[in-house]
Amino acid sequence: MNKPLLLTERRLFAVFALLLVALLALSLWQWRNGAPLSASLLDILPHEPESALIEHAQQLSQQALDRELVVLISHPQAGSRLDGWADQLRQSGHFSQVQDRIDTDLAALASDLLAARSSLAPLELRQQLATYPQDYFSRRAAQIVDPLGGFSLVSAQQDWLGLIPAIQQQLQGNSPINIDLDGRLLIEAEGQTWYLLRLNSREGGFSGKGALAAAASLDQLTQHIHAEGGQVLASGSLLFAARAQQQAEMEISWLGGLSLLGSLLLIVGLFRRLGSLLAVLPALFGLWLGVTACIAVFGQIHVLTLVLGVSLIGVTIDFPMHYLSKGWVMQPWNAMAVLRATLPGLTLGMLANLIGYSALAFTPFVALTQVAVFSVAGLLGAYLCTLTALPWLLRRSRSLQPWPLPLGWMQLLLDWHARFVARINSRILLLIVMLFVLGGLFRIEQHDDLRQWIVPDAQLLEQARRIGELTGQQPTSQFFLVQGADEAQLLERLFSLERELDTQVMAGALTGYQSLGQLLAGRAGEPSLNQVLAALQPEDFAPLLELGVPEALIAEELLQLQQQPQQSLDALLHSRLGEPWRMLWLGEYQGARVGMVRLQGLGDSAALAVLADPAGGILWVDQPARLNRLFASTQRHALWAKVLASGAILILLAVFLGWRGALRTLTVSLASAVLAAATLGWLGLPLTLFSIFGLLLVTAIGVDYAIIMYEGVGGAATSLLGAFLAAVTTWLSFGLLALSATPAVSSFGLAVSLGLVFCFLLAPWARRVPA
């Protein structure tokens, strides 16, 4: 009599075995070159159609920031030990460049300066020569005879007019960084000497193991120097990314571990058989399939998706929990008979969940799309595993002997619910609920700011702030793009923008900027150097003649300067002088020449945004502001997607349960989400993008519980017990997420946790009303 059932179980298990082998082969191929993980926020942020030029500029800017590290070392013997420390970092193999000194050929650099004097002469110098030439040459004469008159890369005999010192100062700006006699970079501040190391990692900050290894090498050196009484300050996006990745991996381990452990203890405690632990198999299979599907669709999986995905253990275990909960009343246990009884409810719940998750895949937010793909694949995998593997693995009649007491508790809850409904007027209850919801929603605040997604390490933030103070380098993610039909127009627009930026620097809106126009300062403003030199008279440079400088030498230098050709932007950028400005040059784009203006110490982005003139070729790029606008748009997309998904779920439920049953079950799930949102308002917590995603998930979970209660397989108490077990295992996952140190993850977990409470409390109202 049992042979046909046994044959069916074997065939189903054979299907599962084939799926397992196929999944294993695909996973091995996907992970053949290491873990395809990503930690970059840029990989999961919302996208919108924008200028390819802006996107290209952002990529260039981000690539540079991802790999650059700045290290400051203060140590009593830093001058003699710096080379050894730099070698230690080089030998680690994790850095493509470790710069501890300026290795440039000074003679060649001096030659480049002399060849480009006419193109580099600052406007202030030209104005001094034109307005007060004798005062200028008096100061120049004093500078020549004073041994401490200032550092110049060329001798006075090569530069009688003294253009080079002014050009050097112009190119260096107001940087506090100095160079010692051995070419080492150092900063003197508050009685301390800090030696500077500039590092470039071989892999980007979001490369995974490469970033962690580079950060570990630097941390090892830092600990060594600290042990000797020295100080180390280090900053770079790579360090923040590595710290964030470590935190994510730690949370994946302990959140997933606690969730799994809690689920295992619950299962063993309730079903009192070690074999019942096989109920975890569908959850693990679902997680595996979710990871594999994400990598197949996106080429990689983000660590944030993994953190949220690991919590899917609590959702995917719902299928086996609903299945096993029938063991309280369907004894002796018959795996296939129970499966046949629960299959309609399990299938309907699975389809409703798939529709709910699939809707999120169509938002412009890659993070939601990844989680949606992960969840859809994970739920489908858990469902298939429950159907194909559990009947065979739990085929023995004594596989389940549940603890009877919980079933009695559920019956007590249902009895209390019946008495409560009988005693209170339904209209009064509805009014109380409405007032609670309206009051909570009125108090709730929507807040989505990229800076609230994560909490950067406080120690790294303080080091970055201190380095910014010492070096004067405080880069921002905002910048300008300037376009010109040719080099002349590009420079004209750059010079115009620089004048406006100088005004903003004086007003305190920013501390400085870096522009290609600074490299070609000799072409900014009037008079030109040639005009000034042509107007000079012998009496103007009389102070030099009084020093004994032959007039013929001065006349020869004047002639050389007047005949010196103007350097083009391309020529200067390819010279040694142009190295610091090369990353600002974007080349040609659609027939225009394009340069970037990077900002330092931005304090008032609104004051700079008004300087943009798209029609005049000046674009303002503010990535954080753009993303915050996109978050609001993404929320609207997600809500509309959920509205459409709810309509689809209503139609699906109506097909199987009728319109009355569909409305009853869907209303319970939507009410749970609304009550959870109102509770957030009463608690004074903001509604973030991830909170909304959590509430959308609640609607899917609520439908699942409502369907189980509506179907009522094994009786109302058994169905409520199945919903309770599913809620507990889900809470073990999502409730723990509320403890995450990442605000985005924490808000998601808290929203789902509140929703789960209401899903369970409202589940009895989903029971089928007798005709």
C-alpha positions in Angstrom: 0.0 0.0 0.0 2.9 2.4 0.8 4.9 1.4 -2.3 3.5 4.1 -4.6 4.1 6.7 -2.0 7.6 5.5 -1.4 8.2 5.6 -5.2 7.0 9.1 -5.4 9.2 10.2 -2.5 12.2 8.6 -4.2 11.5 10.3 -7.5 11.1 13.7 -5.8 14.4 13.2 -3.9 16.1 12.3 -7.2 14.9 15.6 -8.6 16.4 17.4 -5.6 19.7 15.5 -6.1 19.9 16.6 -9.7 19.2 20.2 -8.7 21.9 19.9 -6.0 24.5 18.7 -8.5 23.7 21.4 -11.0 23.9 24.1 -8.4 27.2 22.8 -7.1 28.7 22.8 -10.6 27.5 26.4 -11.3 28.8 27.6 -7.9 32.2 26.1 -8.4 32.4 27.8 -11.8 31.3 31.2 -10.4 33.9 31.1 -7.5 36.7 29.7 -9.7 38.7 33.0 -9.4 37.8 33.7 -5.8 34.8 35.2 -4.0 32.8 37.5 -6.3 31.9 39.9 -3.6 31.6 43.7 -3.7 31.7 46.2 -0.9 31.4 49.4 -3.0 28.4 51.5 -2.3 28.6 52.7 -5.9 27.7 49.2 -7.1 24.3 49.3 -5.4 23.3 53.0 -5.5 20.4 54.2 -7.6 21.2 55.1 -11.2 19.5 57.5 -13.6 20.2 58.5 -17.2 22.8 61.2 -17.1 25.6 62.6 -19.2 28.2 60.0 -20.2 30.7 62.8 -19.5 29.6 63.2 -15.9 29.6 59.4 -15.4 33.1 59.2 -16.9 34.4 62.0 -14.7 32.9 60.4 -11.6 34.6 57.1 -12.5 38.0 58.8 -12.9 37.6 60.7 -9.6 36.5 57.6 -7.8 39.2 55.4 -9.2 41.8 57.8 -7.9 40.2 58.1 -4.5 39.8 54.3 -4.2 43.5 53.6 -4.3 45.1 56.7 -2.7 46.3 56.6 0.9 48.0 59.4 2.8 50.1 58.4 5.9 51.7 60.8 8.3 54.4 59.5 10.7 55.8 61.4 13.7 58.7 59.6 15.4 62.0 60.7 17.1 64.0 58.9 14.4 61.6 59.2 11.5 64.2 60.9 9.3 66.5 57.9 9.4 63.9 55.2 9.6 61.4 56.4 6.9 63.2 54.5 4.1 62.9 51.2 6.0 59.3 51.7 6.8 58.6 52.5 3.1 60.5 49.4 2.1 58.4 47.3 4.5 55.2 48.5 2.7 56.7 47.9 -0.7 57.7 44.4 0.2 54.2 43.6 1.3 53.3 43.5 -2.4 50.0 45.3 -1.8 51.0 48.7 -3.0 51.9 49.8 -6.5 53.5 53.0 -5.3 55.1 54.0 -2.0 56.4 57.5 -2.2 58.5 58.7 0.7 60.5 61.3 -1.1 60.5 63.4 -4.3 62.6 61.5 -6.8 62.2 64.0 -9.6 65.3 65.1 -11.4 65.6 68.6 -10.1 67.8 69.8 -13.0 65.3 68.5 -15.5 62.5 70.1 -13.5 64.4 73.4 -13.5 64.8 73.1 -17.3 61.0 72.7 -17.7 60.4 75.7 -15.5 62.8 77.9 -17.6 61.2 76.7 -20.8 57.7 77.5 -19.7 58.3 80.8 -17.8 56.2 82.9 -20.2 53.2 80.5 -19.8 53.5 80.2 -16.0 54.1 83.8 -14.8 51.3 84.6 -12.3 49.0 87.6 -12.8 50.1 89.2 -9.5 53.8 89.2 -10.6 52.9 90.7 -14.0 50.8 93.4 -12.4 53.7 94.3 -10.0 56.1 94.5 -12.9 53.7 96.7 -14.8 52.7 99.0 -12.0 55.7 99.2 -9.7 58.7 97.9 -11.6 61.4 99.6 -9.6 60.0 98.3 -6.3 59.8 94.8 -7.8 63.5 94.9 -8.9 64.6 96.4 -5.6 63.1 93.3 -3.8 64.6 91.1 -6.4 68.1 92.6 -5.8 67.7 92.1 -2.1 66.6 88.5 -2.7 69.8 87.8 -4.8 72.2 89.0 -2.1 70.3 87.4 0.8 71.4 83.8 1.3 68.1 83.2 3.0 66.2 85.0 0.4 64.1 81.9 -0.6 64.5 78.6 -2.3 64.7 78.5 -6.1 65.3 75.6 -8.4 67.4 77.8 -10.7 70.3 80.1 -10.0 70.1 83.8 -10.2 72.2 83.8 -13.4 69.5 81.8 -15.2 66.6 83.9 -13.9 67.7 87.5 -13.3 64.1 88.7 -13.4 63.1 86.3 -10.6 60.2 84.7 -12.2 60.9 81.2 -11.1 60.4 81.7 -7.3 56.9 83.3 -8.0 56.1 80.5 -10.3 57.1 77.8 -7.8 54.9 79.4 -5.2 52.0 79.6 -7.6 52.3 75.9 -8.5 52.7 74.8 -4.9 49.8 77.0 -3.7 49.5 77.4 0.1 50.5 73.8 0.8 52.2 73.4 4.2 54.2 70.4 2.8 57.9 71.0 2.6 60.9 69.0 1.2 64.0 68.4 3.2 67.5 68.1 1.7 67.0 64.4 1.0 63.8 65.0 -0.9 61.5 63.7 2.0 58.1 65.3 2.3 57.4 66.7 5.8 55.1 69.0 7.7 56.0 71.1 10.7 53.0 71.8 13.0 52.6 72.5 16.7 56.2 71.7 17.5 55.9 68.3 15.7 57.5 67.0 12.5 55.3 64.7 10.4 56.8 62.8 7.5 54.5 62.1 4.6 54.0 58.8 2.7 51.8 58.7 -0.3 50.6 55.2 -1.1 48.7 53.7 -4.1 47.2 50.2 -3.5 47.3 47.6 -6.3 43.6 47.0 -5.9 40.8 49.4 -5.3 39.2 50.1 -1.9 36.2 47.9 -2.8 38.1 45.0 -4.3 37.6 42.7 -1.3 40.6 40.7 -0.1 43.0 43.1 -1.8 41.8 46.1 0.2 41.8 44.0 3.4 45.4 42.9 2.8 46.6 46.4 2.1 44.9 47.8 5.2 46.4 44.9 7.3 49.9 45.7 6.0 49.5 49.4 7.0 48.0 48.4 10.4 51.0 46.2 11.1 53.4 49.0 10.4 51.2 51.4 12.6 51.3 49.0 15.5 55.1 48.7 15.2 55.6 52.5 15.2 53.2 52.9 18.1 55.1 50.3 20.1 58.2 52.5 19.7 56.5 55.6 20.9 55.7 57.1 17.5 52.4 58.3 16.0 50.8 57.4 12.7 47.8 59.0 11.0 46.4 57.3 7.9 43.5 58.2 5.6 42.0 56.9 2.4 38.7 55.4 1.2 40.4 52.0 1.1 40.7 52.0 4.9 37.0 52.9 5.3 36.0 50.3 2.8 38.2 47.6 4.5 36.7 48.5 7.9 33.2 48.3 6.5 33.9 45.0 4.9 35.2 43.6 8.1 32.1 44.8 9.9 29.8 43.3 7.3 31.6 39.9 7.4 31.5 39.9 11.2 27.7 40.7 11.1 27.1 38.0 8.5 28.9 35.5 10.7 27.2 36.3 14.1 23.8 37.3 12.8 23.6 34.3 10.5 25.0 32.0 13.2 22.6 33.2 15.9 19.7 33.0 13.5 20.6 29.4 12.5 21.4 28.4 16.1 18.1 29.8 17.4 16.2 28.1 14.7 17.9 24.8 15.4 17.2 25.0 19.1 13.6 25.9 18.5 13.1 22.9 16.1 14.8 20.4 18.4 12.9 21.7 21.4 9.5 21.5 19.8 9.8 18.3 17.7 12.2 16.5 20.1 14.0 14.5 17.4 17.4 15.3 16.0 16.1 14.3 12.6 13.8 17.3 12.7 16.9 19.4 12.2 16.5 18.5 8.5 13.9 21.3 8.4 16.9 23.7 8.1 17.9 22.1 4.8 15.4 24.1 2.7 16.6 27.4 4.3 20.3 26.5 3.6 19.5 25.4 0.0 17.5 28.6 -0.5 20.4 30.8 0.6 22.8 28.9 -1.6 20.5 29.3 -4.6 20.0 33.0 -3.7 23.7 33.7 -3.7 24.2 31.8 -7.0 21.3 33.6 -8.7 22.7 37.0 -7.7 26.1 36.2 -9.0 24.6 34.9 -12.2 22.5 38.0 -12.8 24.9 40.7 -11.6 28.3 39.1 -11.9 28.9 39.6 -8.2 27.0 39.9 -4.9 27.3 42.9 -2.6 28.1 42.4 1.1 25.0 44.4 2.1 22.9 41.9 0.0 24.6 39.1 1.9 23.8 40.6 5.3 20.2 41.0 4.4 20.1 37.7 2.5 21.5 35.7 5.5 18.4 36.9 7.4 16.4 35.1 4.7 17.0 31.9 6.8 14.1 33.0 8.9 11.7 33.4 5.9 12.8 30.3 3.9 12.4 28.1 7.0 8.7 29.1 7.0 7.9 26.4 4.4 9.2 23.4 6.4 7.7 24.9 9.6 4.3 25.1 8.1 4.8 21.6 6.8 6.1 20.2 10.1 3.5 22.0 12.3 0.9 19.5 11.0 2.7 16.8 13.0 0.8 17.9 16.1 -2.5 16.6 14.7 -1.6 14.4 11.7 -0.3 11.3 13.6 1.0 8.8 12.9 3.3 10.9 10.7 3.0 10.3 7.0 5.3 12.7 5.1 3.5 12.5 1.7 0.0 12.7 3.1 1.0 15.9 5.1 2.6 17.3 2.0 -0.5 16.8 -0.1 -2.6 18.5 2.6 -0.3 21.5 3.0 0.7 21.8 -0.7 -2.0 24.2 -1.8 -1.3 26.7 1.1 2.5 26.4 0.7 2.2 27.0 -3.1 -0.1 29.9 -2.8 2.1 31.5 -0.1 5.2 31.0 -2.2 3.6 32.5 -5.3 2.3 35.6 -3.3 5.8 36.1 -1.9 7.4 35.8 -5.3 5.1 38.5 -6.7 5.9 40.7 -3.8 9.7 40.4 -4.1 9.6 40.5 -7.9 8.0 44.0 -7.8 11.1 45.4 -6.0 13.3 44.2 -8.8 11.9 47.0 -11.0 13.0 49.9 -8.8 16.0 51.9 -10.0 17.9 51.0 -6.8 20.4 48.2 -7.5 20.4 47.2 -3.8 16.7 46.5 -3.8 17.0 44.7 -7.1 19.8 42.5 -5.8 17.9 41.6 -2.6 14.8 40.9 -4.7 16.7 38.5 -7.0 18.3 36.9 -4.0 14.9 36.5 -2.2 13.0 35.2 -5.2 15.6 32.6 -5.9 16.0 31.7 -2.2 12.3 31.3 -1.6 11.9 29.2 -4.7 14.8 27.0 -3.7 13.4 26.5 -0.2 10.0 25.7 -1.6 11.4 23.1 -4.1 13.6 21.6 -1.3 10.6 21.3 1.0 8.7 19.5 -1.7 11.4 17.2 -3.1 13.7 16.4 -0.2 11.8 16.5 3.1 9.2 13.8 2.3 12.0 11.3 1.6 14.2 12.4 4.5 11.3 12.5 7.0 9.5 9.4 5.6 9.7 7.3 8.9 6.5 7.3 10.9 8.3 8.3 14.1 10.3 11.1 12.4 8.2 13.7 14.3 6.9 13.5 17.9 6.1 17.1 18.7 5.9 18.5 22.2 2.1 18.8 22.8 2.1 21.8 25.1 2.5 24.6 22.4 -0.6 23.4 20.6 -2.6 24.0 23.9 -1.1 27.5 24.2 -2.3 28.4 20.7 -5.8 27.2 21.5 -5.8 29.4 24.6 -4.8 32.3 22.4 -7.6 31.6 20.0 -10.1 31.3 22.9 -8.9 34.7 24.3 -9.2 36.2 20.8 -12.7 34.9 20.5 -13.7 36.4 23.9 -12.0 39.7 23.1 -13.8 40.0 19.8 -17.1 39.1 21.4 -16.7 41.7 24.2 -15.5 44.7 22.3 -17.6 46.6 19.8 -15.9 46.2 16.3 -16.6 49.8 15.5 -14.8 51.0 18.6 -11.9 48.7 17.9 -11.6 50.0 14.4 -11.8 53.6 15.7 -8.9 53.0 18.1 -6.8 51.3 15.4 -7.5 54.2 13.0 -6.5 56.8 15.6 -3.3 54.9 16.4 -2.4 54.6 12.7 -3.2 58.3 11.9 -1.4 59.6 14.9 1.7 57.5 14.1 1.8 58.3 10.4 1.4 62.0 11.2 4.4 61.9 13.5 6.6 59.9 11.2 9.5 61.6 9.3 11.0 60.5 6.0 14.7 60.7 6.0 17.1 59.3 3.4 20.6 60.5 3.4 23.5 58.5 2.0 25.5 59.5 5.1 23.0 57.6 7.3 23.5 54.3 5.5 26.7 53.6 7.3 28.5 54.8 10.4 32.2 55.3 9.4 34.7 54.2 12.0 35.2 57.1 14.5 38.9 56.6 14.7 39.4 56.7 11.0 37.2 59.8 10.7 39.3 61.6 13.3 42.6 60.6 11.6 41.2 61.9 8.2 40.2 65.2 9.9 43.6 65.6 11.4 45.4 64.8 8.2 43.2 67.4 6.4 44.2 70.0 8.9 47.9 69.2 8.6 48.1 68.9 4.8 45.4 71.3 3.8 44.0 68.6 1.6 40.3 68.0 2.3 38.9 66.5 -1.0 35.1 66.4 -1.6 32.9 64.4 -3.9 31.5 67.5 -5.5 33.4 69.1 -8.5 33.0 71.2 -11.6 33.3 70.1 -15.2 34.4 72.9 -17.6 34.1 72.5 -21.4 35.4 74.6 -24.2 35.4 74.3 -28.0 39.2 74.7 -28.0 42.0 75.3 -25.5 41.5 79.1 -25.5 37.8 78.9 -24.7 38.4 76.2 -22.1 41.0 78.4 -20.3 38.8 81.4 -20.6 36.0 79.6 -18.8 38.3 78.1 -16.2 39.8 81.5 -15.4 36.3 82.9 -15.1 35.2 80.1 -12.7 38.5 80.5 -10.7 37.7 84.1 -10.0 34.3 83.2 -8.6 35.9 80.4 -6.5 38.5 82.8 -5.1 35.6 84.9 -3.9 34.0 81.9 -2.3 37.3 80.9 -0.6 37.4 84.4 1.0 33.8 84.0 2.1 34.6 80.6 3.7 32.5 78.4 1.5 35.5 76.3 0.7 39.2 76.2 1.6 40.7 75.8 -1.8 40.5 74.2 -5.2 42.6 72.6 -7.9 42.2 73.7 -11.6 44.0 73.3 -14.9 43.9 77.1 -15.0 46.5 77.2 -12.2 48.9 75.4 -14.4 48.6 78.0 -17.2 48.4 81.0 -14.9 50.6 83.0 -17.4 47.6 83.2 -19.7 45.1 84.5 -17.2 44.3 88.2 -17.1 46.0 91.3 -18.4 48.7 92.5 -19.0 50.5 89.7 -20.6 54.1 89.0 -19.8 55.2 90.2 -23.2 53.4 93.5 -22.8 55.0 94.1 -19.4 58.5 93.2 -20.6 58.2 95.4 -23.7 57.4 98.4 -21.5 60.4 98.0 -19.1 63.0 100.7 -19.2 66.7 100.4 -18.1 65.9 102.6 -15.0 63.3 100.1 -13.9 65.9 97.4 -13.3 68.6 99.8 -12.0 68.8 97.9 -8.7 70.1 94.9 -10.6 72.7 97.1 -12.4 73.8 98.4 -9.1 74.6 94.8 -8.1 76.9 94.6 -11.0 74.6 92.6 -13.3 75.6 93.5 -16.9 72.8 95.3 -18.7 73.5 93.0 -21.7 72.6 89.9 -19.7 69.3 91.5 -18.6 68.5 92.6 -22.1 69.3 89.1 -23.4 66.9 87.5 -20.8 64.2 90.0 -21.7 64.6 89.1 -25.4 64.5 85.3 -24.7 61.3 85.7 -22.6 59.6 87.7 -25.3 60.5 85.2 -28.0 59.7 82.2 -25.9 56.7 80.3 -27.4 53.6 79.8 -25.3 53.2 76.3 -23.9 50.1 74.4 -24.8 48.0 72.7 -22.1 48.9 69.3 -23.6 52.6 70.0 -23.5 52.5 71.2 -19.9 50.5 68.2 -18.8 53.0 65.8 -20.3 55.9 67.6 -18.7 57.1 67.0 -15.1 55.3 70.2 -14.0 51.9 68.9 -15.0 51.9 65.7 -13.0 49.6 67.0 -10.2 47.1 68.3 -12.7 46.9 65.3 -15.1 43.9 63.7 -13.3 41.9 66.9 -14.0 42.3 66.6 -17.7 39.5 64.6 -19.4 40.6 65.1 -22.9 38.1 65.6 -25.7 34.4 64.7 -25.5 32.0 65.2 -28.4 34.3 67.8 -30.0 34.9 69.8 -26.8 37.9 69.9 -24.5 37.0 69.1 -20.9 38.7 69.8 -17.6 37.7 69.1 -14.0 37.9 71.5 -11.0 38.3 69.7 -7.7 37.3 71.3 -4.5 38.9 71.3 -1.0 37.2 71.7 2.3 33.7 72.4 0.9 31.5 74.0 3.6 28.6 75.4 1.6 27.6 73.4 -1.5 24.6 75.6 -2.2 26.9 78.7 -2.7 28.9 76.8 -5.3 26.0 75.2 -7.1 24.8 78.6 -8.3 28.1 79.1 -10.2 27.2 76.4 -12.7 26.4 77.5 -16.2 25.5 74.5 -18.4 24.9 76.7 -21.4 28.3 78.3 -20.8 30.1 74.9 -20.5 30.3 74.9 -16.7 28.7 71.8 -15.0 28.2 71.3 -11.2 28.4 67.7 -10.2 27.1 66.9 -6.7 26.9 63.1 -6.3 25.5 63.0 -2.7 22.7 65.5 -3.5 21.8 63.6 -6.7 21.6 60.3 -4.8 19.4 61.8 -2.1 17.0 63.0 -4.8 17.1 59.5 -6.3 16.3 57.9 -3.0 13.0 59.9 -2.9 12.3 58.7 -6.5 13.2 55.1 -5.6 10.7 55.2 -2.6 7.9 56.3 -5.0 8.9 53.5 -7.5 9.0 50.9 -4.7 5.6 52.0 -3.3 3.9 52.0 -6.8 5.6 48.6 -7.5 4.1 47.3 -4.3 0.7 48.6 -5.1 0.8 46.8 -8.5 2.1 43.7 -6.8 -0.7 43.8 -4.2 -3.2 44.0 -7.1 -1.5 41.0 -8.7 -1.6 39.1 -5.4 -5.2 40.0 -4.9 -6.1 38.5 -8.3 -4.0 35.4 -7.5 -5.7 34.9 -4.2 -9.1 35.4 -5.7 -8.5 32.6 -8.2 -7.8 30.2 -5.4 -9.7 31.6 -2.4 -12.5 33.7 -4.0 -12.8 37.4 -3.7 -13.9 37.3 -0.1 -11.0 35.2 1.0 -8.6 37.2 -1.1 -9.7 40.5 0.5 -9.6 39.0 4.0 -6.0 37.6 3.7 -4.6 40.6 1.8 -6.1 43.1 4.2 -4.5 41.4 7.2 -1.0 41.6 5.6 -1.4 45.3 4.5 -2.8 46.2 7.9 0.3 44.7 9.6 2.6 46.9 7.5 0.6 50.0 8.1 0.5 49.4 11.9 4.3 48.8 11.9 4.8 52.1 10.1 2.6 53.9 12.6 4.6 52.3 15.4 7.8 53.7 14.0 6.1 57.1 14.1 5.1 56.8 17.7 8.6 55.7 18.6 10.0 58.8 16.9 12.0 56.8 14.4 12.5 58.0 10.8 11.1 56.2 7.8 14.1 55.4 5.6 14.3 53.6 2.2 15.3 50.4 4.0 12.5 50.8 6.5 10.1 51.0 3.5 11.7 47.9 2.0 11.2 46.1 5.4 7.5 47.1 5.5 7.0 45.9 1.9 8.5 42.6 3.0 6.0 42.5 5.9 3.1 42.5 3.5 4.6 39.4 1.8 5.1 37.6 5.1 1.6 38.6 6.3 0.0 37.1 3.2 1.8 33.9 3.9 0.5 33.7 7.5 -3.0 34.8 6.5 -3.2 32.0 3.8 -2.1 29.4 6.4 -4.8 30.6 8.8 -7.4 30.8 6.0 -6.7 27.3 4.8 -6.8 26.0 8.4 -5.3 22.6 7.6 -5.3 20.5 10.8 -7.4 23.1 12.6 -7.2 26.7 13.7 -4.8 26.0 16.6 -2.4 24.0 14.4 -2.4 26.7 11.8 -1.8 29.4 14.3 1.0 27.4 15.7 2.6 27.1 12.2 2.3 30.9 11.8 3.8 31.3 15.3 6.8 29.1 14.5 7.3 30.9 11.2 7.1 34.3 12.9 9.7 33.2 15.6 12.2 31.9 13.1 11.7 35.0 10.9 12.2 37.2 13.9 15.4 35.4 14.9 16.7 36.6 11.6 15.2 40.1 11.1 15.0 40.9 14.8 18.8 40.4 15.1 19.3 42.8 12.1 18.0 45.6 14.3 21.2 45.1 16.3 23.4 45.8 13.3 25.9 48.6 13.5 24.9 49.6 9.9 21.9 52.0 10.2 20.4 50.9 6.8 20.4 47.3 8.0 19.2 48.1 11.5 16.2 50.2 10.2 15.3 47.3 7.9 15.4 44.8 10.8 13.4 47.0 13.1 10.6 47.6 10.6 10.3 43.9 9.9 10.4 43.0 13.6 7.5 45.3 14.3 5.6 44.0 11.3 6.0 40.4 12.4 4.4 41.2 15.7 1.3 42.6 14.0 1.3 39.8 11.4 0.9 37.2 14.2 -1.6 39.3 16.2 -3.8 39.9 13.2 -3.5 36.3 11.8 -6.6 35.0 13.6 -8.7 37.5 11.7 -7.7 35.8 8.5 -9.6 32.6 9.4 -12.3 31.5 7.0 -15.8 32.7 8.0 -18.3 29.8 8.0 -21.0 30.2 5.4 
